[in-house]
């Protein structure tokens, strides 16, 4: 049975309405893709500025032992990566206090991989005078020499390390702060060193709220 003229007209109107709805949906999807691709049109000016500041950041995370990067600095490393920065790790010992140094070296690389840092950007200093020991303070001149060499070789412009209390009070951690804050490198390149603004344990609300604040500023030749 053939449809009357009113039936065909209603069908055509419904089809036209459907096409208009599809066009609106496709247009909205395109706008959303463009918005997220540019970092979010509704992002606050402060948020956009923070993301922009991380572009070109070449950060060096100076740690004492394998696992420090995850226990104390994971939020910082992940935040730098999300904002476009690049991080490398200089670990100043193999963490061999319990004779597990070789195992911990492998664990460090695996941990850094999960944090977005390739193995090529992970360096472990396994020096006889930088042994993992919670009661031993390391030689400041030796440490600063290793760090400076790494800064120069990798064009580093941001250094992240422990605060004056080593965050957890570990003597090796404190040694890093002491070595870098008293280095007196020169004036050619500014590298700002930062420390965690909150204290462990870094879990739950503390992990989400953890921020970094300036610890000292070193001028690096």
C-alpha positions in Angstrom: 0.0 0.0 0.0 1.6 3.3 -1.1 2.1 6.1 1.4 0.2 9.3 0.9 1.8 12.7 0.4 1.6 13.5 4.1 3.3 10.2 5.0 6.2 11.0 2.6 6.5 14.5 3.9 6.7 13.3 7.6 9.4 10.8 6.6 11.4 13.4 4.8 11.2 15.8 7.8 12.3 13.1 10.2 15.2 12.2 8.0 16.2 15.9 7.7 16.0 16.3 11.5 18.2 13.2 12.0 20.8 14.5 9.6 20.9 17.9 11.5 21.4 16.1 14.8 24.2 14.0 13.4 25.9 17.1 12.1 25.6 18.8 15.5 27.1 15.8 17.2 30.0 15.5 14.8 30.7 19.2 15.1 30.7 19.0 18.9 33.0 16.0 18.9 35.5 17.9 16.6 35.5 20.9 19.0 36.1 18.6 22.0 39.0 16.9 20.3 40.6 20.3 19.4 40.0 21.4 23.0 41.8 18.4 24.6 44.6 18.5 22.0 45.5 22.1 23.1 45.4 21.3 26.8 41.8 22.2 27.5 40.1 25.4 26.6 38.8 25.8 30.1 42.1 25.3 31.9 42.9 28.1 34.2 45.6 30.6 33.2 47.7 29.3 36.1 47.4 25.8 34.9 48.3 26.7 31.3 51.3 28.7 32.5 52.5 25.8 34.6 52.3 23.4 31.6 54.1 25.9 29.4 56.9 26.3 32.0 57.7 22.6 31.8 58.4 22.7 28.1 62.1 22.6 27.7 62.7 21.5 31.3 65.6 19.0 31.5 65.4 17.8 35.1 68.0 15.7 36.9 66.7 13.7 39.9 69.6 13.1 42.2 68.9 10.2 44.6 70.9 8.1 47.1 69.5 4.6 46.5 67.3 2.6 44.2 63.6 3.1 45.3 64.1 6.8 46.3 62.7 7.8 42.9 59.4 6.0 43.7 59.2 6.6 47.5 59.9 10.3 47.5 59.8 11.8 44.0 57.2 9.9 41.9 54.6 12.7 41.9 57.2 15.2 40.8 58.5 13.0 38.0 55.0 12.1 36.7 54.0 15.8 36.9 57.0 16.9 34.9 56.2 14.3 32.2 52.6 15.3 31.9 53.6 19.0 31.6 56.1 18.2 28.8 59.4 18.1 30.8 62.0 15.5 30.6 63.6 13.8 33.6 66.8 11.8 34.1 67.9 10.0 37.3 71.4 10.0 38.8 71.4 7.4 41.6 74.5 7.8 43.8 74.7 4.2 45.1 73.6 0.7 44.2 71.7 0.4 47.5 73.8 -2.6 48.6 73.4 -2.3 52.4 71.7 -5.7 52.5 73.9 -7.2 49.7 71.1 -6.8 47.2 72.7 -4.2 45.0 72.4 -6.0 41.7 68.8 -6.8 42.3 68.1 -3.2 43.2 69.8 -1.9 40.1 67.4 -3.8 37.9 64.5 -2.7 40.1 65.5 0.9 39.6 65.4 0.6 35.8 62.0 -1.1 36.0 60.7 1.6 38.3 62.0 4.4 36.1 60.4 2.8 33.1 57.0 2.9 34.8 57.7 6.6 35.6 58.4 7.4 32.0 62.2 7.5 32.2 64.1 5.2 29.7 67.0 3.2 30.9 69.3 5.4 28.8 68.5 8.3 31.1 69.2 6.3 34.3 72.7 6.4 35.8 73.9 4.5 38.8 77.1 5.5 40.6 78.6 2.4 42.2 81.6 4.0 43.9 83.6 2.5 46.8 83.3 5.8 48.8 79.5 6.1 48.3 78.3 3.0 50.1 74.7 2.6 51.2 74.8 3.2 54.9 72.2 5.1 57.0 74.9 6.2 59.5 77.5 7.5 56.9 77.6 10.9 55.4 79.1 10.9 51.9 82.0 13.2 50.7 80.4 16.4 49.5 83.2 17.2 47.0 83.0 13.8 45.4 79.2 14.0 45.1 79.2 17.5 43.6 81.8 16.4 41.0 79.6 13.6 39.8 76.6 15.8 39.7 78.3 18.6 37.9 79.7 16.2 35.3 76.2 14.9 34.7 74.7 18.3 34.4 77.2 19.4 31.8 77.0 16.2 29.8 73.2 16.3 29.6 72.4 20.0 29.4 70.4 19.9 32.7 68.5 23.0 33.8 66.6 21.7 36.8 68.0 19.6 39.7 65.7 17.8 42.1 67.0 16.3 45.3 66.4 15.9 49.1 65.9 18.7 51.6 68.3 19.5 54.5 66.8 16.7 56.6 67.0 14.1 53.9 63.1 13.9 54.0 63.5 10.7 56.1 66.6 11.6 58.1 68.9 9.1 56.2 72.5 10.3 56.3 73.1 9.5 52.7 70.1 11.6 51.7 71.3 14.5 53.8 74.7 14.3 52.1 73.1 15.0 48.7 71.5 18.2 49.9 74.8 19.3 51.6 76.9 18.6 48.6 74.6 20.4 46.1 73.7 23.4 48.3 77.4 24.2 49.0 78.8 23.4 45.6 79.5 27.0 44.4 79.6 25.9 40.8 80.0 29.2 39.0 77.7 31.4 36.9 77.2 30.0 33.4 74.0 28.0 33.9 71.3 28.3 36.6 70.0 25.0 38.0 67.3 25.3 40.6 67.2 22.5 43.2 63.9 21.6 44.7 62.7 19.5 47.7 59.5 17.8 48.7 57.2 20.2 50.5 55.5 17.5 52.5 56.7 14.6 54.6 56.3 10.8 54.3 54.4 8.6 54.2 53.5 9.6 50.6 50.2 7.7 50.4 46.5 8.6 50.1 45.9 12.4 50.6 49.6 13.1 51.2 50.5 11.6 47.8 47.9 13.7 46.0 48.8 16.9 47.9 52.6 16.5 47.6 54.2 19.6 46.0 57.7 20.8 45.4 59.2 24.0 46.8 62.6 25.6 46.3 65.4 24.3 48.5 68.3 26.2 47.1 69.7 27.7 43.9 73.0 26.6 42.4 74.8 28.4 39.6 76.5 25.8 37.4 79.3 26.4 35.0 
